[in-house]
Amino acid sequence: MSQTNNAGISNTNQNNNRKGGNNKNYQNRNNQQQGGQQHQGGQQQGGQQQHQHRNKHQNQQGQQQGQQQNKQGRGKTPLNVESFPINLSQQQVQQLQAFQQQSQQNQSAQFQSNFLPPATALYTPVINYFINLYNNFKSQSHQDILVSYDSFFKSCETYYPHCALPTIENLIPILGDKFEESSFTDRFFVLLYKEIYYRYYYALVFQPNINTCVESWQNYYQIFHTLLSANSPNDVEIDLPNAWLWDLVDEFVYQYHTFAKFKLKKQDVDFLSENPEIWDTTNVIRYLYYIIKKSQIFSANTNRFESSSEDFCSHPVYKMLGYYSVISLVRVQCLLGDYTLALKTLELIDMGKKAMYTYVTACHITLYYYLGFAYLMSRKYNEATKALNTILVSVASKSKSQNFQSDHNEKKTDKMYALLTICQALYPNKIDENVSNNLKEKFGDKLLRLQKGDLTVYEELYTFAAPRCIGPVPPYISGFNVTALDPHRLQLSLFLEEVKQQSLLTTIRSYITLYSTISIQKLAGLLQIDPEDLRVKLTCYKHKLFNVLGKGETKWNNQLDIDFYIDQDMIHIDNRLYAKETDSFINSILKFEGSLTPSYNWM
Amino acid sequence: MENDQEQPQQEMEQEQVDIELSSLQGQERIEYINTLIADSYNIAIAKKLEEFLDIQINENIYLFQANSTLLKLYQFNPTHLNKDSIAKMLAKALMNFPCNDFLFLSYMIPSIIQKEEPLLKLFILNNFLETCKFKEAWSHINSHSFFSEIPSFIDNIRNFISGVLSITYQNISITMLGELLNLSDRTQLVEYIQSKQPTWKISDSTVSLQSDNSKQKKADTFTFDQLSRILPTFIK
């Protein structure tokens, strides 16, 4: 990896030298292109660029490497595109040199995992996409912004596969006179671009260095404060597509999560003890709360004599930002292990079919992932199954759009299948046929082993599927040592404890399904355990089932399950599989009725 | 900006924290606690919540949300962590079995503290109750005075066990019932069974735990809901 990287950089340098471009040069070119056809121009460039991209792989790279990188979606920078060098600041030059030295000296990924070299050149397509993004942002049209937002990201992935994006200072000159420092919209655009810059940085490195984290935090601070300090929604002359708003909030929590998982160095700890507010849990939660409050999505229409346009919830940016903050808050609460609060927060959200969370697929998936997980940890396996089943049905029906998020969504989907597998093992329940087939394809062999009570498989699947829980305060403050406090391991061990308590229950279930009555003695003999132990296990079975169903529910509406009671020494089994005559009669009546009705109407 | 919003809020909170818990009663007190925990990240309310936890123990009332908020405050402010309070709230959670309160709390307690006293005995008891090893549970309770010192603790655990037995057994021998409920004295046991009437009935050496109504199989009965779905068909 590091070698390609190096080569990429030196190549681009050569390229730049050959062109001998300077700042003025690219400004000229831009002005030529700005005549109303940028969008088209951008697309053309995009096509061209893809073509070159492919050529490049065949010509200059080893076939194998090319294939591998193509798969990752991050090829090497195409070179046959006009580009202009960036005048790096003193600090950036140092960073770049340090980076080059490091990657030459040691091949270990250690250094690269927390640092990205600065971008050294601006490429024409990127410039065009950037201008497009800016113009559309000013036009405040959802659709156009979304298109240019997506294509800007795509062009960045092509041209800056192994380095940071150009900084906003590099890009502002491109906009020339159009950019006004004094305009609210333009200043906000700068903040948003910076957010994209850091998001890109976080996407490429495993653990960004602390300076980057601090800068990104400060940028979020600015964004939130700009929005929170507005006196009237009319002052905020911006509009953003839902996908962008979701990415913004989602990334905020993602970066918080990344930061909380850090293994801090001594100097980082020193720095943080002086700046405790940076990525602090309470602050993160507080910002989410403030946005929700400001957005008024849950408090509007109460004491209103003022015109409704004065409500912040009438402003789409505030409304959706507030809404997404609720979902992100649920995520934070789950990460901290507070599942009751998470489920309580979720009650705020209308879970109807046309609910707002369906606007953005990533949001839809995230919400249901944490909902399913919270239910699983609350031992409400049937609720977890329901939630996971719903979202997986909906994911399967959606056409697979290829954007830079689809990778991420796919990973989440796999995780949800794993969670569903666990639920199915602990509490078998009816799920959609399609989902069931997919599940068997992905985790069929695992499910069998889970049903046999194989703890290692439970651990494996849980570790794969569960979010990595974190503590609200870093160890250097709490004073606990890291291993003692590892919240993730705590969740895992409590989960496995529950699985252990459930052991044998699945076996018992499979045996008693075969009988309508059986004596305790006989069943104990079959299971080769002590009759007294069996009594305890049977009582436990009932207790756990009650746990799953919850207090309110007394009905046994699970078709796959069986009910039993003990009469002194005999077990009486009420097998639901065969005891559904009433329902099946009623359903057949309705079915036949349904197939008859259309002919009436036709007459 | 932040100051604008926070200042009046903090003043209000200060006023709230200053109210004496002992001056409030019943519903009024619950409402007060509810307003306190609405601002769940303010460590200043921890003292009040600890106080309220003692009240919950002494007066045999229960508010899970208050206790979980207190635990959360410990989680966010580890220097304030008070193991005895955690032990108390866990005991209250056990008294509320079969709800999963104990589980929810344990997700937020560092595992190292879980393995030490004063919490260890609670986690052991939790495990016995979760796996329905009631005999072991009773001997564990009897060997720790901590449990019997909490008003109504033993009664609540016994009620939980009765509940599980009721959904499991239709009839059970009276000696076995006595063992599982830790009522070895016959008169005490009979008294307890009588308190559960009319659901529980003694007949000779066995006790019937399920009322006659629930014995009837649901399979051969209609509910009106089911019937109403097909009624339109018949009307045509």
Contacts between the chains, C-beta under 8 A, distances in Angstrom:
chain1	res1	chain2	res2	distance
A	225	B	1	5.4
A	225	B	2	7.6
A	228	B	1	5.9
A	228	B	5	8.0
A	229	B	1	4.3
A	281	B	76	6.9
A	282	B	41	5.3
A	282	B	76	6.4
A	285	B	41	6.8
A	286	B	41	7.3
A	290	B	5	7.1
A	336	B	75	7.4
A	336	B	108	7.6
A	337	B	107	4.0
A	337	B	108	5.2
A	338	B	68	7.4
A	338	B	72	6.5
A	338	B	104	7.9
A	338	B	107	7.5
A	338	B	108	6.5
A	339	B	104	6.2
A	339	B	107	6.7
A	340	B	64	7.7
A	340	B	68	6.3
A	340	B	104	5.0
A	341	B	68	7.5
A	341	B	72	8.0
A	377	B	107	7.0
A	378	B	100	6.1
A	378	B	103	7.6
A	378	B	104	7.3
A	379	B	100	6.0
A	379	B	103	7.0
A	471	B	75	7.3
A	472	B	75	5.5
A	472	B	76	4.9
A	473	B	75	7.8
A	473	B	76	6.4
A	473	B	77	7.8
A	473	B	78	6.2
A	477	B	78	7.0
A	478	B	78	4.0
A	479	B	78	6.3
A	479	B	79	7.8
A	480	B	78	7.1
A	480	B	110	5.8
A	480	B	112	6.7
A	484	B	110	6.5
A	484	B	111	6.9
A	484	B	112	4.0
A	485	B	110	5.1
A	485	B	111	7.8
A	485	B	112	7.2
A	486	B	111	7.8
A	489	B	111	7.1
A	490	B	107	7.0
A	490	B	110	7.2
A	490	B	111	4.7
A	491	B	107	6.2
A	493	B	111	6.7
A	494	B	103	7.2
A	494	B	106	6.0
A	494	B	107	6.3
A	497	B	127	7.7
A	498	B	103	8.0
A	501	B	127	7.7
A	501	B	130	5.4
A	501	B	131	5.2
A	536	B	131	7.1
A	536	B	132	5.4
A	536	B	133	5.8
A	536	B	134	8.0
A	537	B	132	7.9
A	538	B	168	6.4
A	539	B	132	4.2
A	539	B	134	8.0
A	539	B	164	5.8
A	539	B	165	7.1
A	539	B	168	4.9
A	540	B	130	7.8
A	540	B	131	5.5
A	540	B	132	4.2
A	542	B	164	6.2
A	542	B	167	5.1
A	542	B	168	4.5
A	543	B	98	6.3
A	543	B	130	7.6
A	543	B	132	5.6
A	543	B	164	5.0
A	546	B	98	5.8
A	546	B	164	7.5
A	546	B	167	6.5
A	547	B	98	6.2
A	547	B	100	6.7
A	551	B	99	7.2
A	565	B	167	7.8
A	565	B	168	6.6
A	565	B	169	6.7
A	565	B	170	4.8
A	565	B	210	7.1
A	566	B	168	5.8
A	566	B	169	4.9
A	566	B	170	6.7
A	566	B	172	7.6
A	567	B	169	7.4
A	567	B	170	4.5
A	567	B	171	5.0
A	568	B	169	8.0
A	568	B	171	5.1
A	568	B	172	6.6
A	568	B	173	6.4
A	568	B	206	6.4
A	572	B	170	7.5
A	574	B	217	6.9
A	574	B	219	7.5
A	579	B	217	7.5
A	579	B	219	4.0
A	580	B	219	7.5
A	581	B	219	6.7
A	581	B	220	7.7
A	582	B	219	6.9
A	582	B	220	7.4
A	582	B	221	7.6
A	582	B	222	6.2
A	582	B	226	6.4
A	583	B	226	7.2
A	586	B	226	5.6
A	586	B	229	6.2
A	586	B	230	5.6
A	589	B	230	5.0
A	589	B	233	6.1
A	590	B	229	6.5
A	590	B	230	6.4
A	590	B	233	7.5
A	593	B	230	7.8
A	593	B	233	4.9
